[in-house]
Amino acid sequence: MRELSQHISTMLNTGRHIVENNPLLTKEIGTTNTKGDRTIEMDVKLESAFLDYLKVHNLPVWIYSEEIGMVREHPNPEFLAVFDPLDGSTNYKLGHGILSFGSLIAFYKGTNPQLQDVVAAGAIEYTTNRLFLFEEGRTVDEAGENVLLRQDWELDKNTPVYLETYGEGYEYYREIGNKLFVKNQGALVSSLLYLLNNASAAMGGIAVKSEEIGAIYALVKGAGGAVQDSKGEAIDELKVDHSRKYDILAGAPVIVSSLIDTLQKQ
């Protein structure tokens, strides 16, 4: 599926070009997306670019995007393409080029897939300009070098883990703060960036969206990491369901196991 990862790379680089050349598209346009969030100009511009790319290249895909939902235009789809064109919209809108935001893309085999059916994926974090791809079962950086998660983390208060703590997450992860250094940058793509760069030991969230989960799942697995839910259950066979949110912990296996153990003792 290397060809698909090359398409993803091109799409993410298109996003990079758009962000670099359109720095002030922060105005709300008066609509909400499929998940009830207010849409801003950059959401629409990135989504339109991704949709146009897939259509121009006539890839055999059905498409799901956060902004407009399902697009079933191809008569003979082989894959489901799912993307979040602007993860961290609030960071983009208010961050003055400092806070993290990015794009996440995943291609699944078939049109009614499970999470384990990801065949290609990618993520870019625009603030630091770093891009990662999942291809042929491995995670690579933009230079094509293998990315592997650090496995020898200590279990102490200096060990950083990036957990989505807004809303119910703050209380849910409260006990973990007594053991590890809990951080949050307001965008899952930034948590993924730090994890893949070995600047953190794990990431997680209890309300991860369908347009985010595939890329996270594949990129972490491809880098030798564990991905489970907070009860310690495997998520590989969960269906890609755009009406639900996912509970995940991902990262170095020993840290993920420690997080699960802590949460189960609450």
PALOVEX-521221 format. One line per field, with one value per residue: x, y, z of N, C-alpha, C in turn; residue number from 1. Coordinates in pm, 1 decimal. Atoms other than C-alpha are relative to their C-alpha. Example, Ala and Ser with C-alpha at 12.3 -4.5 7.8 and 13.67 -1.06 7.14 Angstrom:
<rs>
npx [89.0  -82.0] $
npy [-119.0  -119.0] $
npz [0.0  -6.0] $
capx [1230.0  1367.0] $
capy [-450.0  -106.0] $
capz [780.0  714.0] $
cpx [90.0  -77.0] $
cpy [120.0  109.0] $
cpz [0.0  73.0] $
nr [1  2] $
</rs>
This chain:
<rs>
npx [81.3  -88.8  58.3  93.2  -75.1  -52.9  112.0  17.3  -109.9  29.1  111.1  -47.9  -85.9  92.7  44.6  -113.6  -8.7  115.4  -19.2  -109.7  33.2  127.4  -18.6  100.8  134.2  52.1  137.9  106.8  79.2  142.0  50.4  -63.2  -35.1  76.8  -13.2  59.2  -94.9  8.7  -95.6  -71.1  -39.8  -107.5  61.9  60.7  -101.8  -76.4  87.5  23.5  -122.3  -10.8  105.9  -33.0  -111.4  50.6  86.4  -81.9  -76.5  97.8  -34.0  120.1  28.0  100.0  -72.2  64.6  -71.5  69.4  79.1  121.5  48.7  -31.0  9.2  0.7  12.2  -64.4  90.9  -63.4  -99.5  -81.3  -51.8  65.0  -94.6  54.7  -96.6  30.4  -83.9  -61.5  7.5  -50.4  51.3  -9.3  -141.7  -29.5  71.0  -43.8  -136.9  -98.5  -112.7  -77.1  64.2  -4.2  116.2  -48.3  94.5  -11.0  62.2  -14.9  68.7  33.5  43.6  143.7  80.9  58.7  -117.6  -39.8  -119.2  -117.9  -2.5  -75.2  -108.0  -91.4  43.8  -99.3  32.4  -93.4  20.8  -45.3  -78.3  -140.0  -24.7  -45.5  93.2  -25.0  82.0  7.7  1.3  -51.7  -11.4  -98.8  11.9  -121.8  3.6  8.3  -117.3  12.7  -66.8  89.6  25.6  22.6  22.7  -88.8  61.8  -61.9  43.3  17.3  133.4  -11.0  68.5  -64.0  34.9  112.8  104.9  91.0  135.8  100.1  55.9  115.1  126.9  -2.6  -133.3  -75.8  28.0  -26.5  -143.8  -53.4  -94.8  -124.6  -87.3  -77.8  -107.8  -68.4  13.3  108.5  -3.1  101.0  -23.2  123.2  20.9  -53.4  -113.9  -121.4  -33.6  -59.4  -131.6  -94.3  -20.5  -82.0  -134.3  -52.2  4.3  94.0  7.0  132.3  104.6  130.3  120.6  120.7  100.3  -71.7  95.3  -28.3  -91.3  -131.0  -44.5  -71.0  -139.2  -68.3  -13.8  -98.4  -133.0  -57.4  -28.0  -111.5  -122.2  -27.7  73.3  124.2  121.2  110.1  85.8  -45.6  29.5  -94.9  54.6  -47.3  96.8  -27.7  116.5  110.3  40.1  -12.5  137.3  -7.6  96.6  -50.0  -133.4  -83.0  -82.2  -127.4  -131.0  -95.2  -137.3  -89.0  84.2  -9.1  70.3  142.5  43.2  4.7  115.7  119.4  2.5  37.3  139.7  86.9  -0.8  70.9] $
npy [-120.9  -115.5  -103.1  -77.4  -87.4  -110.4  -93.3  -68.9  -95.4  -114.6  -74.2  -72.4  -109.1  -102.1  -69.9  -82.7  -116.1  -86.3  -66.3  -95.4  -111.3  -59.7  2.5  -68.7  47.7  36.5  -45.9  99.3  -20.8  7.1  136.9  95.7  123.4  118.6  26.6  -109.8  -108.2  -111.7  10.8  -121.6  -0.9  94.7  132.7  19.6  -7.3  125.1  109.3  -11.3  42.2  145.7  58.6  -22.4  89.2  137.1  5.2  -18.1  122.8  107.3  113.2  81.0  -17.9  -82.9  -97.4  -63.7  -114.7  -59.9  -118.7  24.6  136.3  102.1  -27.2  132.8  -29.6  98.5  113.7  126.3  -33.6  104.4  -51.9  -112.7  -104.8  -77.9  -102.5  -122.6  -96.9  -96.7  41.4  -111.5  -123.8  -109.7  -36.6  -76.6  -127.6  -86.2  29.8  -93.1  74.9  62.5  123.9  108.5  41.1  80.6  81.3  144.7  72.8  145.5  78.7  134.1  96.6  18.7  -117.1  21.7  63.3  -7.2  -83.4  73.3  2.8  -113.2  43.7  -113.2  -112.7  -105.6  -114.7  -112.4  -105.8  -113.0  -98.2  45.0  41.9  139.5  88.4  142.3  87.1  143.7  70.3  137.4  48.7  -72.5  -145.0  -65.7  -145.4  -54.0  45.2  143.1  75.1  65.6  -64.0  98.9  -59.9  35.4  102.2  9.4  -110.0  21.0  -29.3  -99.6  -126.8  -71.7  66.3  -73.9  63.7  -102.1  49.8  -102.2  -22.6  -89.3  67.4  110.4  57.1  -53.6  82.2  140.7  26.8  -70.8  79.3  19.0  -111.6  32.7  92.0  -44.4  -142.6  -12.6  -124.3  -7.9  -115.3  -43.4  61.3  136.4  9.2  -39.6  113.2  100.7  -51.2  18.9  142.9  55.7  -57.1  45.9  -107.1  45.5  145.6  50.0  -97.6  62.1  -80.0  80.6  -43.9  -15.4  8.4  98.7  -56.9  -8.9  125.7  86.9  -42.1  22.6  145.5  56.2  -58.5  49.3  142.8  13.8  -41.8  93.7  -35.5  67.2  -81.7  69.2  -94.1  -23.7  117.9  103.2  81.6  -28.5  -75.8  32.8  47.7  -95.7  -56.4  -144.0  -46.1  -146.2  -49.8  25.0  -46.4  111.3  -10.4  62.9  -30.3  44.4  -37.4  106.9  100.6  0.5  -118.4  23.7  95.0  -71.3  -88.6  83.2  49.6  -111.5  -34.8  106.6  -1.2  -117.6] $
npz [0.0  2.2  85.3  -81.4  -91.4  80.2  16.2  -128.9  -12.1  86.5  -60.2  -117.1  47.3  49.4  -120.4  -45.9  89.2  -27.2  -129.4  12.6  89.0  -41.5  -145.7  -80.6  32.8  -131.5  -15.3  1.3  121.3  -31.5  4.3  -89.6  69.9  -34.8  -143.2  -74.2  -24.1  94.5  109.6  40.5  140.7  28.0  5.1  131.8  104.6  -1.8  40.8  144.3  68.7  -10.9  81.7  140.7  35.9  15.4  118.3  120.4  22.7  15.4  -85.6  -27.3  -141.9  -62.5  -81.9  -114.8  -53.7  -113.9  33.8  78.7  -15.4  100.7  144.0  62.6  142.5  86.4  18.1  -37.0  -102.0  -62.9  -125.7  -67.0  -38.3  -111.9  -40.0  -73.2  71.1  -92.5  -140.0  -79.7  60.6  -96.0  -5.1  121.3  -2.3  -109.4  -41.2  55.2  55.1  -107.7  -42.8  98.0  78.7  111.4  76.1  -18.0  110.7  -2.5  100.9  -45.5  99.7  -5.3  -35.5  -132.7  -60.0  -139.2  -15.3  45.0  146.3  55.1  88.8  16.7  -83.1  -14.3  -85.5  4.0  -98.6  80.1  -74.2  3.8  137.4  -0.1  69.5  -17.8  83.7  -25.6  127.4  -0.7  -136.0  -80.1  -6.4  46.6  4.2  136.2  73.9  22.8  -105.3  -94.8  -128.6  -104.2  -130.6  -110.1  -83.2  -132.5  -84.2  -143.0  -51.3  -106.4  24.1  110.1  125.2  57.4  79.2  51.0  -11.4  27.6  -132.9  -5.9  -26.6  -95.3  -7.1  -113.3  -117.9  31.0  -6.5  -116.0  -78.4  73.8  -34.7  -119.4  36.0  120.8  31.3  96.8  76.7  105.1  87.1  64.0  131.0  1.0  91.3  -72.6  -86.6  87.8  37.8  -110.3  -19.1  108.1  -12.9  -129.2  -99.4  -101.3  -11.6  36.5  24.4  -15.1  -5.9  -17.6  97.2  126.6  110.2  104.7  99.5  -63.6  -58.4  92.8  15.9  -127.4  -16.3  91.9  -17.8  -125.6  19.1  93.2  -68.6  -108.4  -119.9  -34.7  6.9  -66.9  -69.6  -136.4  -81.3  39.3  108.3  135.4  80.3  139.4  73.2  -5.9  127.7  21.5  -20.3  -6.3  -97.5  -134.8  -34.8  -43.2  -120.4  34.3  -55.7  101.0  -29.1  -43.7  -66.9  -145.8  -49.9  22.9  -103.0  -127.3  3.8  -13.8  -137.7  -86.7  23.6  -48.5  -146.7  -50.1] $
capx [0.0  295.5  108.2  -161.1  96.9  246.9  -95.9  -128.6  213.4  109.4  -217.2  -40.3  216.6  -70.3  -204.8  137.9  144.6  -206.1  -123.1  202.4  37.2  -292.9  -205.4  -522.4  -820.1  -969.0  -1315.5  -1613.8  -1828.7  -2160.2  -2188.8  -2112.7  -1945.2  -2069.5  -1951.5  -2121.9  -1811.7  -1812.5  -1639.3  -1371.4  -1232.7  -919.8  -1129.5  -1309.8  -1003.5  -805.8  -1101.5  -1173.9  -811.5  -814.1  -1146.9  -1036.7  -715.4  -899.5  -1149.9  -890.9  -689.9  -1007.6  -893.2  -1134.1  -1248.4  -1546.7  -1460.4  -1544.5  -1438.2  -1523.1  -1663.7  -1915.5  -1947.4  -1965.7  -1903.7  -1996.4  -1928.7  -1696.3  -1896.6  -1643.9  -1475.2  -1192.0  -1101.0  -1246.3  -1049.3  -1104.6  -950.0  -956.9  -840.3  -771.9  -717.1  -673.4  -895.7  -905.2  -525.5  -507.6  -761.3  -614.6  -257.1  -81.6  135.6  252.4  -3.1  -14.7  -255.9  -241.3  -408.4  -472.3  -550.5  -616.2  -707.8  -885.8  -934.2  -1304.1  -1589.2  -1706.6  -1371.3  -1236.5  -952.8  -702.9  -787.4  -581.7  -349.4  -196.0  -204.1  -32.6  -20.1  136.0  175.3  198.0  348.6  667.7  631.4  677.0  514.4  483.6  351.1  233.8  317.9  367.6  323.6  583.4  591.7  841.2  935.9  940.9  1289.2  1167.1  1351.6  1185.5  1030.3  1048.0  911.2  1143.7  1081.2  1289.1  1084.1  1094.7  768.6  802.6  675.1  919.8  774.7  554.0  224.2  -11.2  -375.0  -681.8  -787.1  -1065.4  -1422.1  -1463.3  -1103.2  -971.0  -1142.5  -1099.7  -718.5  -679.7  -496.4  -240.0  -102.4  18.0  251.2  340.4  369.4  34.2  37.3  -207.1  -153.4  -512.8  -476.9  -435.7  -199.9  41.7  21.8  100.0  391.8  553.5  502.7  654.2  949.4  1004.1  935.1  659.9  586.9  216.6  -93.9  -463.9  -816.7  -1163.1  -1343.9  -1126.6  -1319.1  -1341.7  -1150.9  -859.6  -842.4  -718.5  -404.3  -317.7  -376.8  -165.1  121.9  167.2  139.8  381.6  633.9  624.2  371.7  66.9  -284.4  -564.0  -860.3  -832.1  -974.4  -693.5  -907.7  -782.6  -945.6  -820.9  -1157.3  -1369.6  -1566.0  -1494.5  -1809.9  -1853.5  -2133.4  -1915.7  -1604.5  -1314.7  -1134.3  -763.0  -425.5  -127.1  248.5  530.7  376.2  509.9  367.7  32.0  8.6  87.5  -177.5  -438.3  -345.6  -375.9  -712.6  -853.8  -761.9  -954.3] $
capy [0.0  227.4  408.8  511.1  645.0  851.1  999.9  1079.3  1244.7  1463.8  1558.4  1652.8  1856.4  2032.7  2113.9  2242.6  2474.6  2605.3  2680.6  2852.3  3072.9  3148.9  3243.6  3424.4  3206.3  3211.0  3353.7  3137.6  3081.2  3031.6  2652.5  2354.7  2030.0  1673.8  1667.2  1995.1  2216.3  2559.9  2566.6  2820.5  2915.3  2700.9  2391.2  2433.7  2526.2  2219.9  1986.9  2115.5  2060.4  1700.6  1622.5  1774.4  1571.0  1241.4  1325.7  1445.1  1125.5  915.1  700.1  410.0  546.5  653.9  947.3  1062.1  1407.8  1586.9  1888.7  1731.4  1364.8  1076.0  1115.2  801.9  915.0  640.8  351.8  79.2  175.5  -37.8  185.0  424.4  748.5  928.0  1259.9  1547.8  1838.9  2068.0  1898.5  2168.5  2431.6  2638.5  2625.7  2746.9  3022.8  3156.7  3030.8  3302.0  3037.7  2902.2  2636.1  2299.3  2206.4  1968.3  1715.1  1341.5  1097.5  722.0  480.4  157.3  -156.4  -185.1  51.8  -100.2  -155.4  -226.8  -18.0  -293.5  -252.0  68.4  18.2  366.1  675.2  1002.7  1303.8  1647.2  1902.6  2239.4  2447.8  2239.1  2127.6  1754.2  1479.4  1103.9  820.2  464.6  241.1  -133.7  -192.6  57.6  421.2  648.9  1013.8  1244.0  1124.4  765.1  665.2  416.3  566.1  353.2  442.0  450.0  149.2  223.2  495.4  524.7  522.8  849.5  1205.5  1321.9  1088.6  1295.7  1160.2  1367.2  1306.6  1495.2  1648.9  1883.5  1801.9  1468.7  1377.6  1600.1  1399.1  1065.6  1094.0  1263.6  976.6  942.8  1282.6  1130.3  894.4  1054.7  1405.8  1468.0  1729.5  1848.1  2075.5  2094.7  1885.1  1510.3  1565.6  1739.8  1450.3  1215.7  1434.9  1425.0  1050.9  969.1  1197.2  1023.6  1346.2  1164.6  809.9  784.3  968.3  916.1  1041.2  918.9  1095.4  1041.9  1095.2  853.4  1093.5  1092.2  734.0  559.5  763.9  748.9  373.0  295.7  537.3  421.8  51.9  95.8  250.9  -46.4  97.9  -41.4  88.9  -17.8  129.9  247.0  -80.9  -275.3  -411.8  -441.3  -201.1  -365.0  -516.9  -212.1  -85.7  255.3  424.8  796.2  824.4  723.7  837.3  611.8  559.7  500.1  486.6  460.1  455.2  255.8  -74.9  -52.9  297.4  206.8  -89.7  137.3  388.6  115.2  -28.1  312.6  383.7  45.4  102.5  429.8] $
capz [0.0  -52.1  -327.1  -78.6  167.3  -114.7  -182.2  188.9  187.2  -104.5  66.0  388.1  198.3  23.7  369.1  469.4  167.3  242.4  605.5  514.6  254.0  429.9  787.7  889.9  795.2  1144.1  1081.9  1175.9  868.3  1047.1  1020.2  1243.2  1139.1  1182.0  1545.6  1640.5  1639.2  1480.2  1144.0  1055.3  715.9  745.1  823.6  493.1  287.8  398.4  360.8  9.8  -90.2  38.0  -127.1  -456.6  -451.2  -402.3  -675.7  -928.8  -882.6  -893.2  -604.9  -535.0  -201.0  -5.3  216.9  566.3  680.8  1005.1  825.6  586.1  680.9  430.4  56.8  -141.5  -496.8  -627.4  -779.5  -689.5  -362.3  -228.1  66.0  319.1  350.8  681.9  775.1  1016.4  801.8  1099.5  1433.6  1696.6  1536.7  1855.3  1878.5  1518.6  1578.3  1904.4  1907.8  1703.6  1536.8  1872.5  1971.2  1796.3  1516.3  1222.9  994.1  1033.4  748.9  744.2  465.2  558.3  349.8  262.9  337.1  667.4  836.1  1181.4  1325.3  1244.3  874.6  840.3  543.2  522.8  742.6  807.8  1034.8  1012.9  1290.2  1120.5  1400.1  1413.6  1050.3  1122.7  919.1  980.8  764.0  824.8  530.6  487.2  859.4  979.4  1082.1  910.5  923.2  622.9  524.9  518.4  835.1  1069.7  1381.9  1696.7  2037.7  2332.6  2556.8  2869.0  3037.3  3415.4  3608.6  3798.9  3819.6  3551.7  3289.4  3054.7  2923.5  2709.7  2803.8  2684.0  3014.7  2909.4  3007.2  3184.0  3109.9  3387.7  3659.9  3482.2  3468.3  3808.5  3983.6  3706.6  3803.3  4128.5  3938.7  3605.4  3457.1  3286.3  3008.2  2742.4  2442.7  2323.2  2007.2  1964.6  1673.6  1911.6  2159.7  1871.5  1760.8  2104.8  2132.5  1792.8  1868.7  2205.8  2393.3  2581.9  2692.5  2612.0  2498.1  2547.8  2542.3  2638.8  2353.6  2044.9  1721.4  1430.4  1206.3  1454.6  1580.2  1263.1  1213.8  1583.9  1599.3  1293.0  1357.1  1717.3  1631.0  1341.8  1581.5  1819.4  2061.6  2236.5  2173.0  2409.1  2586.9  2946.7  3075.9  2910.1  2627.9  2270.4  2024.7  1703.5  1611.9  1690.4  1393.1  1247.7  1370.4  1304.9  1560.7  1857.1  2040.8  2134.0  2463.4  2396.6  2562.1  2330.0  2371.8  2524.6  2640.6  2996.3  3040.0  2884.8  3123.5  3418.4  3312.1  3279.6  3619.8  3783.4  3624.8  3720.5  4086.0  4109.0] $
cpx [85.5  -56.3  -97.3  73.5  61.4  -109.0  -22.1  108.4  -26.4  -112.3  46.5  93.6  -82.6  -54.4  106.6  9.8  -114.2  19.1  108.1  -40.9  -133.5  -4.7  -116.3  -143.1  -70.4  -146.9  -97.3  -91.7  -149.1  -60.3  69.4  29.2  -81.2  5.2  -48.3  93.4  -16.4  112.8  65.1  51.0  108.2  -49.5  -45.4  105.8  81.7  -85.7  -22.8  121.2  15.3  -104.5  31.3  111.5  -51.2  -85.9  80.6  76.7  -88.9  37.2  -127.7  -37.8  -137.3  72.6  -85.1  91.2  -83.6  -94.5  -130.4  -52.4  38.7  -20.8  15.2  -9.9  60.3  -87.3  57.8  108.2  72.3  43.6  -95.0  109.1  -66.1  102.0  -62.8  88.9  69.6  -26.4  66.6  -45.2  10.0  143.9  39.5  -58.7  59.6  149.1  107.8  125.2  86.4  -59.2  -7.5  -133.2  52.1  -110.6  30.7  -76.3  22.9  -79.3  -20.1  -35.4  -148.5  -72.4  -72.7  106.1  1.7  126.1  124.4  12.6  67.3  114.8  101.0  -54.5  110.2  -49.2  106.2  -39.5  61.9  89.3  148.3  38.8  55.8  -109.8  42.5  -96.8  2.2  -12.0  61.8  31.0  99.7  -27.8  133.6  -15.9  3.8  118.5  -4.1  68.5  -101.6  -10.8  -32.7  -15.2  104.2  -72.0  46.9  -37.9  -7.9  -144.2  11.7  -61.8  64.7  -34.2  -122.5  -96.2  -100.3  -141.1  -98.2  -81.6  -117.9  -127.5  15.0  139.5  79.6  -18.6  39.5  147.9  65.7  108.7  133.5  100.3  81.4  120.4  85.8  -30.9  -103.5  4.5  -110.0  23.8  -122.9  -24.1  63.1  120.2  129.1  42.8  68.3  140.6  102.9  29.3  93.6  142.3  66.6  19.0  -107.1  -9.3  -132.7  -92.8  -133.8  -112.6  -119.7  -108.0  67.0  -96.7  44.8  99.4  141.3  58.8  86.1  146.2  78.6  28.7  114.4  141.0  66.0  35.1  122.0  133.3  31.4  -71.8  -122.5  -115.0  -114.3  -98.9  42.6  -36.7  93.9  -47.7  60.1  -107.5  10.0  -125.4  -120.5  -29.7  30.8  -141.4  3.1  -98.3  49.5  133.7  75.3  81.3  131.9  112.3  101.3  139.9  86.8  -80.2  6.1  -73.8  -150.4  -55.0  -11.4  -120.1  -128.7  -14.2  -45.1  -147.8  -93.6  -6.4  -74.6  -134.0] $
cpy [127.2  113.3  87.2  94.2  117.2  103.4  79.2  105.3  124.9  84.9  82.6  114.1  110.3  81.3  93.1  127.8  97.7  77.0  106.5  125.6  67.6  5.9  52.0  -44.5  -49.7  37.2  -117.4  29.2  -21.4  -138.3  -83.7  -127.4  -117.6  -32.5  116.5  114.9  109.9  -7.3  135.0  -15.8  -103.6  -144.2  -30.9  -2.9  -129.2  -116.8  1.6  -47.1  -151.7  -69.2  13.3  -93.8  -141.6  -13.6  10.7  -127.4  -123.5  -124.2  -76.2  3.6  61.3  82.5  39.7  111.1  64.1  111.0  -33.2  -141.9  -90.6  51.5  -134.4  12.1  -108.1  -125.8  -133.7  23.1  -122.9  40.9  105.3  97.1  88.5  105.2  109.8  107.0  100.2  -45.1  108.4  133.2  119.1  46.1  82.8  140.5  97.1  -6.5  88.3  -73.1  -67.8  -135.3  -101.3  -18.5  -77.3  -71.8  -147.0  -68.9  -149.3  -60.8  -141.0  -88.4  -24.9  124.8  -15.6  -63.2  1.1  86.0  -70.1  -6.7  122.5  -53.8  111.2  116.2  104.5  110.7  106.7  98.3  125.6  98.2  -34.9  -56.2  -142.7  -91.3  -145.1  -80.0  -142.8  -68.0  -137.9  -48.4  71.9  149.4  61.9  150.4  46.3  -41.0  -149.4  -86.8  -60.0  79.5  -109.0  69.9  -47.9  -96.3  1.6  116.7  -41.8  35.0  97.2  131.6  85.8  -59.4  67.0  -89.9  107.9  -58.1  114.2  24.0  96.2  -81.9  -108.0  -59.8  46.1  -87.3  -145.6  -34.3  53.8  -78.7  -20.2  108.8  -22.5  -87.7  51.5  147.7  16.4  136.8  -4.1  126.5  41.4  -52.2  -138.9  -13.3  42.8  -110.3  -109.6  40.0  -26.1  -147.3  -57.6  55.4  -38.8  113.0  -27.1  -151.5  -57.5  117.3  -69.6  99.2  -91.2  37.1  28.4  -25.8  -99.1  53.5  17.6  -136.9  -83.1  34.5  -23.4  -148.2  -53.6  52.3  -47.6  -147.5  -20.1  40.4  -89.7  29.0  -85.9  98.5  -83.0  102.7  6.1  -112.1  -115.7  -89.4  41.3  76.5  -35.0  -33.2  92.4  54.7  150.0  56.0  150.5  60.7  -16.6  69.1  -114.5  37.1  -70.4  45.5  -59.3  44.8  -118.1  -101.7  4.1  118.5  -15.5  -95.6  67.2  93.4  -78.1  -49.2  109.9  34.0  -105.8  -6.6  119.3  -38.4] $
cpz [0.0  -84.6  79.6  94.8  -75.9  -27.7  129.1  18.8  -84.2  58.1  119.4  -38.9  -64.1  116.5  53.9  -82.1  27.6  129.7  -9.2  -75.4  32.2  151.4  83.1  -30.2  126.0  19.7  0.0  -117.7  22.3  -8.9  106.9  -77.8  52.6  148.8  86.0  30.3  -104.3  -101.9  -28.0  -142.1  -31.6  -0.6  -142.1  -109.5  -7.1  -46.3  -151.9  -79.2  3.0  -87.4  -148.8  -44.9  -25.4  -125.5  -129.2  -33.3  -9.6  81.4  37.0  147.6  22.1  103.8  120.0  49.8  110.3  -42.3  -70.7  10.8  -115.7  -142.0  -70.1  -151.9  -89.1  -11.7  46.6  105.8  53.6  140.0  56.6  43.2  105.2  39.1  84.1  -61.9  91.3  143.0  85.3  -56.8  94.1  16.3  -121.2  10.4  100.8  29.1  -55.7  -50.6  103.3  38.7  -114.3  -72.3  -120.8  -72.9  22.2  -112.7  19.4  -114.8  55.4  -119.9  17.1  45.6  133.1  90.6  152.5  7.9  -53.2  -152.1  -60.9  -85.7  -27.3  82.0  5.2  90.5  -20.3  108.5  -59.5  75.0  -1.3  -135.9  -8.0  -51.4  20.9  -86.0  53.0  -135.2  16.9  141.8  88.3  -5.8  -38.2  10.3  -144.6  -86.0  -29.6  103.6  97.1  130.3  100.8  134.5  100.3  94.2  145.5  92.6  146.9  39.0  116.7  -43.8  -108.8  -135.8  -61.1  -77.5  -38.1  -6.2  -20.8  127.2  4.3  23.7  106.1  15.7  120.1  123.0  -25.2  18.9  127.6  73.3  -71.2  32.7  125.7  -31.0  -114.4  -24.8  -111.4  -66.6  -105.8  -80.1  -80.2  -139.2  1.9  -91.8  69.2  95.3  -80.0  -41.8  109.7  22.6  -105.6  1.1  132.4  100.6  103.7  -6.4  -45.0  -26.7  19.8  1.1  17.2  -99.8  -135.3  -115.1  -107.5  -102.5  55.8  32.9  -95.6  -14.6  128.3  18.8  -86.1  25.7  129.0  -11.7  -89.2  59.3  120.2  128.6  22.2  -13.2  57.5  51.1  146.4  96.5  -33.0  -111.4  -133.8  -76.6  -148.4  -80.6  12.0  -139.3  -5.7  -3.8  22.1  99.9  143.9  23.1  65.1  123.7  -31.3  92.6  -96.1  37.5  34.8  81.2  151.0  61.1  -18.1  105.6  136.0  7.2  21.7  143.6  96.9  -12.6  56.1  151.9  59.0  63.8] $
nr [1  2  3  4  5  6  7  8  9  10  11  12  13  14  15  16  17  18  19  20  21  22  23  24  25  26  27  28  29  30  31  32  33  34  35  36  37  38  39  40  41  42  43  44  45  46  47  48  49  50  51  52  53  54  55  56  57  58  59  60  61  62  63  64  65  66  67  68  69  70  71  72  73  74  75  76  77  78  79  80  81  82  83  84  85  86  87  88  89  90  91  92  93  94  95  96  97  98  99  100  101  102  103  104  105  106  107  108  109  110  111  112  113  114  115  116  117  118  119  120  121  122  123  124  125  126  127  128  129  130  131  132  133  134  135  136  137  138  139  140  141  142  143  144  145  146  147  148  149  150  151  152  153  154  155  156  157  158  159  160  161  162  163  164  165  166  167  168  169  170  171  172  173  174  175  176  177  178  179  180  181  182  183  184  185  186  187  188  189  190  191  192  193  194  195  196  197  198  199  200  201  202  203  204  205  206  207  208  209  210  211  212  213  214  215  216  217  218  219  220  221  222  223  224  225  226  227  228  229  230  231  232  233  234  235  236  237  238  239  240  241  242  243  244  245  246  247  248  249  250  251  252  253  254  255  256  257  258  259  260  261  262  263  264  265  266] $
</rs>
